[in-house]
Amino acid sequence: MANYFSIILTVITITSGLLWLYDVMVLKPKRKAVISEVENKTTRALTDEQAERLAPQPKLMELSESIFPVIALVLVVRTVLYEPFQIPSGSMMPTLLKGDFILVEKYAYGIKDPVFQETIIETSKPDRGDVAVFKYPLEPNIDYIKRIVGLPGDRIIYRNKSLYIQPACAIGQKDCEEMKVVATKLKEDGKYFSGSSPLRTYNEDLRGISHDILIDPSVAPRTMMYFDQPGTRQDEWVVPEGYYFAMGDNRDNSRDSRYWGFVDEDLLVGEAVFIWMSFEMDRSRDSWLPTWVPTGVRFERLGSIE
C-alpha cells in the first residue's frame, strides 16, 4: 500500500506527542496551581477524585497521553525493525504461497525515515538468494517480493528456462569466474498447478543458497517480452552499480526483472525472514462466504523463510 500507512502513523504519532507535551508543559502546571490554591485555602489535601473534578484533564489531552507511547512504539518497530506483509499472489511459489503472512526485516538493507523513505543509517546490502521486498520500479506505490539473483556487476542469462550467472569481477582481479549455469535438480511433478497445468518442482542451488523453484513445461519461453538492455542479447543482462536483478521462484508465473529491468537499491524495503501465519484461500465462488475468508490454517508453513 505504498507509504500511506507510514505517513498516517507518523502524523498521528507527532500530533499526539505534541498534544501530550503541551499538556505536560502548559496545562498540567496550571491544573496543579488551581489545586494548590484550593488546598492552601482549605488547609487540607484534596483527594484524587476531588482534584479531578476541580481541574479536570481535557479529554483530548488524556487521549493523547494514552495513545502516544503505544503509537510511537508501533512506529519505531514498523520503521526500524519488522513490518508485516501479506503474500497476494503465487509468483514466489513454492517458497511463499498466497495467504502467507510474513515479517520483513526493515533494518536489513538500511534504516529509513518513515515518510520519505530516505536511508538514515547504512547497514548492509542484499545477498544473492535473499527474498526481498521492494517498491515496484515502474509503479513505486506497489510492494513487490522476489528473490535477489543478480548483484551489481553480475552478468545474468535466462535461456531455455535455465539461469546462468557470472559474478562481478573486481577491478584488478585476474582470476574472474566464468559464466556458469545455476544447478537444478528435479524433485517432483504435479504438487503445484497453474490453472490446470501441473508444474515441475526443482531444487535450485543459487551459488550455495538452496531453495525450490517451479517450472511450467507447457509455457514457451517469453524471450520477446524481456527487458531489452542496450549492448546485450535479448535474454542477457549486466546489473548496473546500485541495482539488483530479482526473479520469482515460480519462474513462468512471475513478472520480474526479466520483464521490467533492475531494482534500484533505494527502492529496497527489507528482507522477508519469517512466515508468522498462513491461511488457505481456496474458497469456491459459489460459497455463501466471501472469497477472502480463509478456509483453513497451514500451521506447517510457519517458520523461517529459506
C-alpha positions as CSV (number, residue, x, y, z in Angstrom):
1,M,0.0,0.0,0.0
2,A,2.9,2.3,-0.8
3,N,3.9,4.5,2.1
4,Y,0.4,5.8,3.1
5,F,0.2,3.9,6.4
6,S,3.6,5.0,7.5
7,I,2.7,8.6,6.8
8,I,-0.6,8.4,8.7
9,L,1.1,6.7,11.6
10,T,3.9,9.3,11.7
11,V,1.3,12.2,11.6
12,I,-0.7,10.6,14.5
13,T,2.5,10.0,16.5
14,I,3.7,13.6,16.1
15,T,0.3,15.1,16.7
16,S,-0.4,13.0,19.9
17,G,3.2,13.7,21.1
18,L,2.9,17.4,20.7
19,L,-0.5,17.5,22.5
20,W,0.9,15.4,25.3
21,L,3.9,17.7,25.5
22,Y,1.7,20.8,25.6
23,D,-0.4,19.2,28.4
24,V,2.7,18.4,30.4
25,M,4.5,21.7,29.9
26,V,1.5,24.2,29.9
27,L,-1.8,22.7,31.1
28,K,-0.7,20.4,33.9
29,P,1.2,23.2,35.8
30,K,-2.0,25.3,35.6
31,R,-4.1,22.5,37.0
32,K,-1.6,22.0,39.8
33,A,-1.7,25.7,40.6
34,V,-5.5,25.6,40.9
35,I,-5.4,22.6,43.2
36,S,-2.7,24.1,45.3
37,E,-4.6,27.3,45.7
38,V,-7.7,25.5,47.0
39,E,-5.7,23.3,49.3
40,N,-4.0,26.3,50.8
41,K,-7.4,27.9,51.5
42,T,-8.9,24.8,53.0
43,T,-5.7,23.7,54.7
44,R,-6.2,20.1,53.7
45,A,-5.2,18.0,50.8
46,L,-7.8,17.1,48.1
47,T,-8.4,13.5,47.1
48,D,-7.6,12.5,43.6
49,E,-11.3,12.5,42.8
50,Q,-11.8,16.0,44.1
51,A,-8.7,17.2,42.3
52,E,-10.0,15.7,39.0
53,R,-13.4,17.4,39.4
54,L,-11.8,20.7,40.3
55,A,-9.2,20.8,37.5
56,P,-10.0,18.0,35.0
57,Q,-7.6,17.0,32.3
58,P,-9.1,17.7,28.9
59,K,-10.3,14.6,27.1
60,L,-8.1,15.2,24.1
61,M,-5.0,15.5,26.2
62,E,-6.0,12.4,28.1
63,L,-6.4,10.5,24.9
64,S,-3.0,11.8,23.6
65,E,-1.3,10.7,26.8
66,S,-2.8,7.2,26.5
67,I,-2.1,6.6,22.8
68,F,1.3,8.4,22.3
69,P,3.5,5.7,23.9
70,V,1.7,2.9,22.0
71,I,1.7,4.6,18.6
72,A,5.3,5.7,19.0
73,L,6.4,2.2,19.8
74,V,4.5,0.8,16.8
75,L,6.1,3.4,14.5
76,V,9.6,2.6,15.7
77,V,9.1,-1.2,15.4
78,R,7.5,-0.9,12.0
79,T,10.0,1.6,10.6
80,V,13.2,0.2,12.1
81,L,12.6,-3.5,13.0
82,Y,9.9,-5.5,11.4
83,E,6.8,-4.9,9.2
84,P,4.1,-7.4,8.4
85,F,3.2,-8.2,4.8
86,Q,0.6,-10.5,3.1
87,I,1.5,-12.5,0.0
88,P,-1.1,-11.6,-2.6
89,S,-0.1,-13.9,-5.5
90,G,1.7,-17.1,-6.4
91,S,4.8,-15.6,-8.1
92,M,7.0,-16.8,-5.2
93,M,5.6,-20.4,-5.0
94,P,6.7,-22.8,-3.6
95,T,8.7,-20.6,-1.2
96,L,5.7,-18.3,-0.4
97,L,2.1,-19.1,-1.1
98,K,-0.9,-16.8,-1.5
99,G,-2.3,-16.4,2.0
100,D,1.1,-16.4,3.8
101,F,1.7,-13.6,6.3
102,I,5.3,-12.7,6.6
103,L,7.6,-10.4,8.6
104,V,10.0,-8.3,6.7
105,E,13.3,-7.2,8.5
106,K,13.4,-3.5,7.8
107,Y,16.9,-2.8,9.0
108,A,18.4,-5.5,6.8
109,Y,19.2,-3.0,4.0
110,G,19.4,0.2,5.9
111,I,17.3,2.2,8.3
112,K,15.0,4.7,6.5
113,D,12.8,7.5,7.7
114,P,9.1,6.6,7.7
115,V,7.8,9.3,5.4
116,F,10.3,10.0,2.6
117,Q,12.0,6.6,2.8
118,E,15.4,8.1,2.7
119,T,18.2,6.0,4.2
120,I,19.3,7.4,7.5
121,I,21.8,4.7,8.6
122,E,23.5,2.2,6.3
123,T,23.5,-1.4,7.5
124,S,24.2,-4.0,4.8
125,K,23.4,-4.9,1.2
126,P,21.3,-7.7,-0.2
127,D,23.0,-11.1,-0.7
128,R,22.4,-13.4,-3.6
129,G,19.4,-15.6,-2.6
130,D,17.7,-13.1,-0.3
131,V,13.9,-12.9,-0.6
132,A,13.5,-9.2,-0.7
133,V,10.5,-6.8,-0.6
134,F,10.9,-3.6,-2.7
135,K,8.9,-0.9,-4.4
136,Y,8.0,-1.9,-7.9
137,P,10.3,0.2,-10.1
138,L,7.5,1.0,-12.7
139,E,4.9,1.9,-10.0
140,P,6.6,2.6,-6.6
141,N,3.3,2.7,-4.7
142,I,3.2,-1.1,-5.1
143,D,5.2,-3.5,-3.0
144,Y,6.9,-6.5,-4.8
145,I,8.5,-9.5,-3.3
146,K,11.1,-11.5,-5.3
147,R,14.4,-13.4,-4.8
148,I,17.6,-11.5,-5.5
149,V,19.6,-13.5,-8.1
150,G,21.9,-10.8,-9.5
151,L,24.2,-8.4,-7.6
152,P,25.8,-5.2,-9.0
153,G,28.2,-6.1,-11.8
154,D,26.8,-9.6,-12.4
155,R,26.1,-10.9,-15.8
156,I,22.8,-12.8,-15.9
157,I,21.4,-15.0,-18.6
158,Y,18.0,-16.7,-18.6
159,R,17.8,-19.0,-21.6
160,N,15.7,-22.1,-22.2
161,K,14.4,-21.8,-18.7
162,S,17.9,-22.1,-17.2
163,L,19.6,-19.4,-15.2
164,Y,23.3,-18.5,-15.8
165,I,25.3,-16.2,-13.6
166,Q,28.7,-14.7,-14.0
167,P,29.6,-12.8,-10.7
168,A,31.0,-9.4,-11.0
169,C,34.8,-9.2,-11.4
170,A,36.5,-6.6,-9.1
171,I,38.8,-4.1,-10.7
172,G,42.3,-5.6,-10.8
173,Q,41.1,-9.1,-10.2
174,K,42.9,-11.5,-12.5
175,D,41.0,-14.8,-11.9
176,C,37.4,-13.8,-12.6
177,E,34.7,-16.5,-12.5
178,E,33.3,-17.8,-15.8
179,M,29.6,-17.9,-16.7
180,K,28.0,-21.0,-15.1
181,V,24.5,-22.4,-15.1
182,V,22.8,-22.5,-11.8
183,A,22.4,-26.1,-10.8
184,T,18.9,-27.6,-10.5
185,K,17.6,-31.0,-9.6
186,L,14.1,-32.3,-10.4
187,K,12.1,-33.1,-7.2
188,E,8.5,-33.8,-8.3
189,D,5.7,-33.1,-10.7
190,G,2.1,-32.3,-10.1
191,K,2.2,-31.0,-6.5
192,Y,1.6,-27.4,-7.7
193,F,-0.6,-26.2,-10.6
194,S,-1.0,-23.1,-12.7
195,G,-4.7,-23.4,-13.6
196,S,-4.9,-27.0,-14.9
197,S,-1.3,-27.2,-15.8
198,P,0.9,-29.2,-13.5
199,L,4.2,-27.6,-12.5
200,R,7.6,-29.2,-12.0
201,T,9.4,-28.6,-8.8
202,Y,13.2,-28.2,-8.9
203,N,15.7,-27.7,-6.2
204,E,18.0,-24.8,-7.2
205,D,21.5,-24.2,-5.8
206,L,21.9,-20.5,-6.2
207,R,25.6,-20.5,-5.6
208,G,25.3,-22.0,-2.1
209,I,21.7,-20.9,-1.4
210,S,19.4,-23.9,-1.8
211,H,15.7,-23.4,-2.5
212,D,12.8,-24.8,-4.6
213,I,11.5,-23.3,-7.8
214,L,8.6,-24.1,-10.2
215,I,8.8,-24.5,-13.9
216,D,5.7,-24.8,-16.2
217,P,6.6,-27.1,-19.1
218,S,3.5,-26.0,-21.0
219,V,4.7,-22.4,-21.3
220,A,7.1,-21.4,-24.0
221,P,10.0,-19.0,-23.2
222,R,8.8,-15.4,-23.4
223,T,12.1,-14.0,-24.7
224,M,10.5,-11.4,-26.9
225,M,8.8,-9.8,-23.8
226,Y,12.1,-9.5,-21.9
227,F,13.5,-6.2,-20.8
228,D,16.0,-5.0,-23.5
229,Q,19.2,-3.7,-22.1
230,P,21.3,-1.9,-24.8
231,G,24.5,-3.7,-25.6
232,T,23.3,-7.2,-24.5
233,R,21.4,-10.0,-26.1
234,Q,17.6,-10.3,-25.5
235,D,18.0,-12.8,-22.7
236,E,21.1,-11.4,-21.2
237,W,21.6,-8.5,-18.7
238,V,24.5,-6.8,-16.9
239,V,23.4,-5.5,-13.5
240,P,24.4,-1.8,-13.1
241,E,26.0,-0.5,-9.9
242,G,23.5,0.3,-7.2
243,Y,20.9,-2.1,-8.7
244,Y,19.8,-5.7,-8.3
245,F,18.2,-8.4,-10.5
246,A,15.2,-10.1,-8.9
247,M,13.2,-13.1,-10.0
248,G,10.2,-15.0,-8.7
249,D,10.6,-18.7,-7.7
250,N,7.5,-19.5,-9.8
251,R,9.6,-18.8,-12.9
252,D,6.9,-19.0,-15.6
253,N,4.3,-17.1,-13.5
254,S,6.2,-14.1,-12.3
255,R,6.7,-10.6,-13.7
256,D,10.2,-9.7,-12.5
257,S,13.5,-8.2,-13.6
258,R,13.4,-10.2,-16.8
259,Y,10.4,-8.1,-18.0
260,W,10.9,-4.7,-16.4
261,G,14.6,-4.4,-15.5
262,F,16.6,-3.8,-12.4
263,V,15.7,-2.9,-8.8
264,D,17.3,0.4,-7.5
265,E,18.8,-0.1,-4.1
266,D,16.8,3.0,-3.0
267,L,13.6,1.0,-3.6
268,L,14.5,-1.8,-1.2
269,V,12.2,-2.2,1.8
270,G,13.7,-5.2,3.6
271,E,14.3,-8.9,3.7
272,A,11.5,-11.4,4.2
273,V,12.6,-13.6,7.1
274,F,9.6,-15.3,8.7
275,I,6.1,-16.7,8.0
276,W,4.0,-16.0,11.1
277,M,0.7,-17.1,9.7
278,S,-0.6,-18.9,6.6
279,F,-4.2,-19.2,5.5
280,E,-5.7,-21.5,2.8
281,M,-7.5,-19.3,0.4
282,D,-9.3,-21.7,-1.9
283,R,-13.0,-20.9,-1.2
284,S,-15.2,-21.6,-4.2
285,R,-17.1,-18.7,-5.8
286,D,-20.4,-20.3,-5.1
287,S,-19.8,-20.3,-1.3
288,W,-22.1,-18.1,0.8
289,L,-19.0,-16.6,2.4
290,P,-16.7,-14.1,0.7
291,T,-13.7,-15.5,-1.2
292,W,-11.3,-13.5,1.1
293,V,-12.5,-15.6,4.1
294,P,-9.8,-18.3,4.8
295,T,-10.8,-22.0,4.5
296,G,-8.1,-23.2,6.8
297,V,-4.7,-22.6,8.5
298,R,-1.5,-24.0,7.3
299,F,0.4,-24.3,10.6
300,E,3.1,-26.4,8.9
301,R,4.3,-23.4,6.9
302,L,5.1,-21.2,9.9
303,G,8.8,-20.6,10.4
304,S,11.9,-19.0,8.7
305,I,11.9,-18.3,5.0
306,E,14.6,-20.0,3.0
